Amino acid sequence: MLSFRLADLGVTATAEIGTISAVAALAAALASLAFPALLRRIPRVLLALSLGLMGLGLLLIGLLSALSFVIAGAVIANAGGGLLLSTLQTWIVQGLPYEQRGRASGASTAGLFVGQFLAPLAVFGISAGVGLRPAIAIAGVVGLVSAGVGAVIGRVRAEVPPEHT
């Protein structure tokens, strides 16, 4: 979706689109690397934080017209995605016996890739009716609403005794 949004802004050189996409992808990697430190400090809010960053980033991409803000949105959204992947993978395998962790991790990774395939189709389907920018902004709003749900889940999850996680 980012490349289409960049094209809307007049960025059509593949090298420039690739560089912007790479910078955004680097944000995901850096956020994933920061995950262990964040997990020790703020475990209850990681789901909400990651979804909130993704939502905020998508809102910036969808609502703003300045290239610098769209790039910032891509970096913020990808940082949220890096945290989200690490958070979900940890939660998925945390309560499982060792021999089931590989299967669960594989299934969640498959789900991630299916989602990466379906998300652009959903955004493009919505954009057929409202346009690309509003469709991306709608995805951002969904991310922010999901962050609210994530805050509740994080609070409930923190209250569950360790033997039930």
GIDA-V814853 format. One record per backbone hydrogen bond with DSSP energy under -1.0 kcal/mol. NH is the residue of the N-H (numbers start at 1). CO is the residue of the C=O. E is the energy in kcal/mol with one decimal. If there is no record, write none. Layout:
nh=NH co=CO e=E
nh=NH co=CO e=E
//
This chain:
nh=5 co=1 e=-2.2
nh=6 co=2 e=-2.9
nh=7 co=3 e=-2.1
nh=8 co=4 e=-1.9
nh=9 co=5 e=-1.1
nh=10 co=7 e=-1.6
nh=11 co=6 e=-2.6
nh=17 co=13 e=-2.5
nh=18 co=14 e=-2.7
nh=19 co=15 e=-2.2
nh=20 co=16 e=-2.4
nh=21 co=17 e=-2.5
nh=22 co=18 e=-2.3
nh=23 co=19 e=-2.4
nh=24 co=20 e=-2.1
nh=25 co=21 e=-2.4
nh=26 co=22 e=-2.3
nh=27 co=23 e=-1.5
nh=28 co=24 e=-1.2
nh=29 co=25 e=-1.8
nh=30 co=26 e=-2.8
nh=31 co=27 e=-2.3
nh=32 co=28 e=-2.2
nh=33 co=29 e=-2.1
nh=34 co=30 e=-1.7
nh=38 co=34 e=-2.1
nh=39 co=35 e=-3.0
nh=40 co=36 e=-1.6
nh=41 co=37 e=-1.3
nh=42 co=38 e=-3.5
nh=45 co=42 e=-1.1
nh=49 co=45 e=-3.1
nh=50 co=46 e=-2.7
nh=51 co=47 e=-2.3
nh=52 co=48 e=-2.6
nh=53 co=49 e=-2.6
nh=54 co=50 e=-2.2
nh=55 co=51 e=-2.7
nh=56 co=52 e=-2.9
nh=57 co=53 e=-2.7
nh=58 co=54 e=-2.4
nh=59 co=55 e=-2.3
nh=60 co=56 e=-2.3
nh=61 co=57 e=-2.3
nh=62 co=58 e=-2.7
nh=63 co=59 e=-3.0
nh=64 co=60 e=-1.8
nh=70 co=66 e=-2.0
nh=71 co=67 e=-2.6
nh=72 co=68 e=-2.3
nh=73 co=69 e=-2.6
nh=74 co=70 e=-2.2
nh=75 co=71 e=-2.4
nh=76 co=72 e=-2.8
nh=77 co=73 e=-2.9
nh=78 co=74 e=-2.3
nh=79 co=75 e=-2.3
nh=80 co=76 e=-2.2
nh=81 co=77 e=-2.1
nh=82 co=78 e=-2.4
nh=83 co=79 e=-2.1
nh=84 co=80 e=-2.7
nh=85 co=81 e=-2.5
nh=86 co=82 e=-1.7
nh=87 co=83 e=-2.8
nh=88 co=84 e=-3.0
nh=89 co=85 e=-2.4
nh=90 co=86 e=-2.1
nh=91 co=87 e=-2.5
nh=92 co=88 e=-2.7
nh=93 co=89 e=-2.0
nh=94 co=90 e=-1.8
nh=96 co=93 e=-1.3
nh=100 co=97 e=-1.9
nh=101 co=98 e=-1.0
nh=104 co=100 e=-2.2
nh=105 co=101 e=-2.7
nh=106 co=102 e=-2.5
nh=107 co=103 e=-2.4
nh=108 co=104 e=-2.3
nh=109 co=105 e=-2.1
nh=110 co=106 e=-2.4
nh=111 co=107 e=-2.3
nh=112 co=108 e=-2.0
nh=113 co=109 e=-2.1
nh=114 co=110 e=-2.4
nh=115 co=111 e=-2.5
nh=116 co=112 e=-2.4
nh=117 co=113 e=-1.5
nh=118 co=114 e=-2.7
nh=119 co=115 e=-2.9
nh=122 co=118 e=-2.5
nh=123 co=119 e=-2.7
nh=124 co=120 e=-3.1
nh=125 co=121 e=-2.2
nh=126 co=122 e=-2.5
nh=127 co=123 e=-2.8
nh=128 co=124 e=-1.2
nh=129 co=126 e=-1.4
nh=130 co=126 e=-1.9
nh=131 co=127 e=-1.8
nh=135 co=131 e=-1.7
nh=136 co=132 e=-2.5
nh=137 co=133 e=-2.4
nh=138 co=134 e=-2.6
nh=139 co=135 e=-1.9
nh=140 co=136 e=-1.9
nh=141 co=137 e=-2.3
nh=142 co=138 e=-2.4
nh=143 co=139 e=-2.1
nh=144 co=140 e=-2.2
nh=145 co=141 e=-2.7
nh=146 co=142 e=-2.6
nh=147 co=143 e=-1.8
nh=148 co=144 e=-1.5
nh=149 co=145 e=-1.9
nh=150 co=146 e=-3.0
nh=151 co=147 e=-2.0
nh=152 co=148 e=-1.5
nh=153 co=149 e=-2.6
nh=154 co=150 e=-2.7
nh=155 co=151 e=-1.9
nh=156 co=152 e=-2.8
nh=157 co=153 e=-3.3
nh=158 co=154 e=-1.8
nh=164 co=161 e=-2.4
nh=165 co=162 e=-1.5
//
